């Protein structure tokens, strides 16, 4: 009954997911919230609901969506979160957001850093560490000020201790974002989230989804590497940026993304290293004078993509990368 009151009888729907529908609500003090109701037909069900409630009661960070409360009453299960007025990063990149203007490169970098800091907290600030297992642009929410926060912890997995670098577990995740090593070996690691995050980073650069539909269907990693083989970063950059970016900042970010999406976890950076590299990329963008034409086709400091990386990417089987439709 309380949820009915704060949502005005579930009048305004914000979105739908595997769990169920999300509704807009307002508490008595005027605080806006998002209410996620478990659908009776949900395949994910009570187990994920309880897992998410349990995780969110113990994790608190400015780049993770916070839990306001929950309802567990007979057949009614719901989670109540803080309201993120600008929706998902995915909606912004694919032009489905309410505002017509595209995100600038500086805004995209800030969002990338926010999300990476949220993951860094899960991996290094939580005891025991948490692996999210479903990092994707659809699970990165934006506030009114475009501050990014990671959401949806229903698939998160806690490591039993900090000694183990991997843990054996059933494969879950979203096609296109799923770590191929985890998919092939059932060995989950912190680097599994790094892989998924790398795909999000490529989305921020290109504006494209993780599976690119064209004359042939290719994974975004392959699509980027095939074009970077020519040496021109502007061939992969989202046209909606209209050339307004520092070319070295973009190159640095692209190299970070490609290292994150290496086929084996050992070749990927830690999430802390990613945060540090992205902050350096932001410094390059901040020091850049946007009145200068930055997309001149020239050799530059950060075109480090090796032939080995290109060859590796072209050998990757798309079915391995996209993984099962577990989400």
C-alpha positions in Angstrom: 0.0 0.0 0.0 2.8 2.4 0.8 4.4 1.7 -2.6 1.0 2.3 -4.3 0.8 5.7 -2.5 4.3 6.9 -3.4 4.0 5.9 -7.1 0.4 7.2 -7.5 -0.8 3.6 -8.1 2.2 2.8 -10.3 1.3 5.4 -12.8 4.6 6.5 -14.4 6.8 3.7 -15.7 10.5 4.5 -16.1 11.6 1.2 -17.7 11.5 -2.5 -17.8 14.2 -5.2 -17.2 14.6 -8.9 -16.5 13.5 -8.3 -12.9 10.3 -6.4 -13.8 9.1 -2.8 -14.2 10.5 0.3 -12.6 8.2 3.1 -11.6 8.7 6.7 -10.6 7.8 7.6 -7.0 7.9 10.4 -4.5 8.3 10.0 -0.7 6.4 12.2 1.8 9.4 14.5 2.2 9.5 15.1 -1.6 12.4 12.8 -2.3 12.1 11.2 -5.8 12.7 7.5 -6.0 12.6 4.6 -8.5 10.6 1.6 -7.5 11.6 -1.7 -9.1 8.8 -4.3 -8.8 9.4 -8.0 -9.2 7.2 -9.3 -12.0 5.4 -12.6 -11.3 6.6 -13.8 -14.7 10.3 -12.9 -14.0 12.8 -15.7 -14.6 15.3 -14.0 -12.3 13.0 -13.9 -9.3 13.4 -13.9 -5.6 17.0 -15.1 -5.5 18.3 -12.0 -7.4 16.0 -9.7 -5.5 17.4 -10.9 -2.1 21.0 -10.8 -3.5 20.6 -7.2 -4.6 19.0 -6.1 -1.4 21.7 -7.8 0.6 24.6 -6.3 -1.5 23.1 -2.8 -1.5 22.7 -2.7 2.3 26.5 -3.1 2.7 27.9 -1.2 -0.2 27.9 2.6 -0.2 29.7 4.8 -2.7 28.9 7.9 -4.6 29.2 6.1 -7.9 26.8 3.2 -6.9 23.1 3.7 -6.9 21.9 3.6 -3.3 19.0 1.6 -1.9 16.4 3.7 -0.1 14.3 0.7 1.0 12.6 -2.5 0.0 9.3 -4.3 0.2 9.0 -8.1 0.9 5.3 -8.7 1.5 3.7 -12.0 0.6 3.7 -11.9 -3.3 5.0 -8.3 -3.6 8.7 -7.8 -3.8 10.2 -4.4 -4.6 13.4 -2.4 -4.3 13.3 1.3 -3.9 16.3 3.3 -5.2 17.4 6.9 -5.4 16.0 8.4 -8.6 18.4 9.1 -11.5 16.7 11.6 -13.6 18.8 11.3 -16.8 18.2 7.6 -17.2 20.8 5.2 -18.6 24.0 5.9 -20.4 22.8 3.5 -23.2 19.8 5.7 -23.9 22.0 8.8 -24.2 24.5 7.1 -26.6 21.7 5.6 -28.7 19.7 8.9 -28.9 16.8 7.7 -26.8 17.3 10.2 -24.0 14.9 13.1 -23.5 17.4 15.8 -24.3 18.4 16.1 -27.9 22.0 17.1 -27.4 24.7 14.5 -27.6 27.1 14.0 -24.7 30.4 15.9 -25.2 33.7 14.1 -25.0 34.5 15.8 -21.7 31.1 14.6 -20.3 31.8 11.1 -21.6 35.1 11.0 -19.8 33.6 12.1 -16.5 31.0 9.4 -16.9 33.7 6.8 -17.7 35.7 7.8 -14.6 32.6 7.8 -12.3 31.7 4.2 -13.4 35.3 3.0 -13.1 35.5 4.5 -9.6 32.3 2.6 -8.7 33.9 -0.7 -9.9 37.1 0.1 -8.1 35.2 0.4 -4.8 33.5 -2.9 -5.4 36.8 -4.7 -6.0 39.1 -2.9 -3.6 36.8 -1.2 -1.0 34.4 -4.0 -0.2 35.3 -6.9 2.2 34.9 -9.4 0.6 35.3 -8.0 -2.9 32.4 -7.9 -5.2 32.3 -8.7 -9.0 29.3 -7.0 -10.6 28.9 -9.5 -13.5 26.6 -7.3 -15.5 28.5 -4.1 -16.3 26.9 -2.5 -19.3 25.8 0.9 -20.5 22.2 0.0 -19.6 23.3 -0.4 -16.0 25.1 2.9 -15.7 22.6 5.6 -14.6 23.0 9.3 -14.8 21.9 12.0 -12.4 20.6 15.5 -13.3 24.2 16.7 -13.2 25.3 13.7 -15.3 27.1 12.0 -12.4 27.3 8.3 -13.3 26.3 5.5 -10.9 26.4 1.7 -11.4 23.1 -0.1 -10.8 21.6 -3.6 -10.8 23.4 -5.8 -8.4 21.2 -8.9 -8.8 24.0 -10.9 -10.5 26.9 -9.7 -8.3 29.2 -12.3 -6.8 31.2 -11.9 -3.6 34.6 -13.5 -3.5 35.0 -15.9 -0.5 38.4 -14.4 0.3 40.9 -12.0 -1.1 43.5 -14.8 -1.8 41.6 -16.3 -4.7 42.0 -14.5 -7.9 39.3 -16.6 -9.6 36.2 -18.4 -8.5 34.3 -21.1 -10.4 30.7 -20.2 -11.1 27.9 -20.5 -13.6 28.1 -18.0 -16.5 25.7 -15.1 -16.4 25.9 -11.7 -18.1 24.7 -9.8 -21.2 25.7 -10.8 -24.8 28.4 -8.4 -26.1 29.7 -7.5 -22.7 30.6 -11.0 -21.4 34.3 -11.8 -20.7 35.2 -14.6 -23.2 37.7 -16.1 -20.7 34.9 -16.4 -18.1 32.5 -17.8 -20.7 35.0 -20.5 -21.8 36.4 -21.5 -18.5 33.6 -20.7 -15.9 36.4 -18.9 -14.0 35.2 -15.6 -12.8 37.7 -12.9 -11.8 37.8 -9.1 -11.1 39.1 -8.8 -14.6 35.8 -10.1 -15.9 34.2 -6.7 -14.9 37.2 -5.0 -16.5 36.4 -6.6 -19.8 32.8 -5.5 -19.7 33.8 -2.0 -18.7 36.2 -1.9 -21.7 33.2 -2.6 -24.0 31.4 0.4 -22.3 34.4 2.6 -22.9 34.3 1.7 -26.6 30.6 2.6 -26.7 31.5 6.0 -25.2 34.1 6.5 -28.0 32.1 5.2 -30.9 28.5 5.7 -29.9 27.8 2.2 -31.2 26.4 -0.9 -29.4 28.6 -3.8 -28.4 27.4 -5.9 -31.4 27.6 -3.8 -34.6 25.1 -4.6 -37.3 26.3 -3.9 -40.8 27.0 -5.9 -43.9 28.2 -8.5 -41.4 27.7 -8.7 -37.6 30.9 -8.0 -35.7 31.8 -7.3 -32.1 32.6 -3.7 -31.3 36.2 -4.6 -30.3 36.8 -6.1 -33.8 35.1 -3.2 -35.5 37.3 -0.6 -33.7 40.6 -2.6 -34.3 39.8 -3.1 -38.0 39.5 0.7 -38.5 42.4 1.6 -36.3 44.6 -0.6 -38.5 44.6 2.4 -40.9 46.0 4.6 -38.1 43.1 7.2 -38.0 41.3 7.5 -34.7 38.6 9.7 -36.3 37.4 6.7 -38.3 36.0 5.2 -35.0 34.9 8.3 -33.1 31.2 9.0 -32.7 30.2 11.5 -35.4 27.9 13.2 -32.9 31.0 14.7 -31.3 31.5 16.7 -34.5 35.3 16.7 -34.1 35.3 18.6 -30.7 37.8 16.6 -28.7 41.5 16.3 -28.1 42.9 13.7 -30.4 45.5 12.4 -27.9 42.8 12.1 -25.2 40.7 9.9 -27.5 43.7 7.8 -28.5 44.6 7.2 -24.8 41.1 6.3 -24.0 40.9 3.9 -27.0 44.1 2.2 -25.9 42.8 1.7 -22.4 39.5 0.2 -23.8 41.4 -2.2 -26.0 43.6 -3.4 -23.2 40.6 -3.9 -21.0 39.0 -6.1 -23.8 42.1 -8.3 -24.2 41.1 -11.9 -24.7 42.9 -13.2 -21.6 42.5 -11.6 -18.1 46.3 -11.5 -17.5 46.7 -8.9 -20.3 44.0 -6.6 -18.9 44.8 -3.7 -16.5 43.4 -3.5 -13.0 40.4 -1.2 -12.5 42.7 1.1 -10.4 45.1 1.4 -13.4 42.1 2.2 -15.6 40.9 5.0 -13.3 44.4 6.5 -13.3 44.7 6.4 -17.1 41.3 7.9 -17.7 42.1 10.8 -15.4 45.2 11.4 -17.5 43.0 11.4 -20.6 40.7 13.9 -18.9 43.7 16.2 -18.2 44.6 16.1 -21.9 41.1 17.1 -22.8 41.0 19.8 -20.2 44.2 21.4 -21.3 43.1 21.3 -24.9 41.8 24.5 -26.6 38.6 23.4 -28.3 38.8 26.2 -30.8 41.7 24.3 -32.5 40.8 21.8 -35.1 41.9 18.6 -33.4 41.1 16.0 -35.9 44.0 16.6 -38.4 45.2 13.3 -39.7 48.6 13.0 -38.2 50.9 10.7 -36.2 50.3 11.1 -32.5 51.5 10.1 -29.1 49.0 7.4 -28.3 48.6 5.3 -31.5 50.1 2.3 -29.7 47.8 -0.4 -31.0 50.2 -3.2 -31.9 49.9 -5.6 -34.9 49.7 -8.4 -32.3 46.5 -6.8 -30.9 45.0 -6.4 -34.3 45.8 -10.0 -35.2 44.4 -11.2 -31.9 41.1 -9.3 -32.4 40.6 -10.6 -35.9 40.9 -14.2 -34.7 38.3 -13.9 -32.0 35.1 -15.8 -32.5 32.1 -13.6 -32.1 30.0 -16.3 -30.5 32.6 -16.6 -27.7 32.5 -12.8 -27.1 28.8 -12.3 -27.2 28.2 -15.3 -25.0 24.9 -16.8 -23.9 21.6 -14.9 -23.6 21.6 -15.2 -19.9 20.2 -11.8 -19.2 
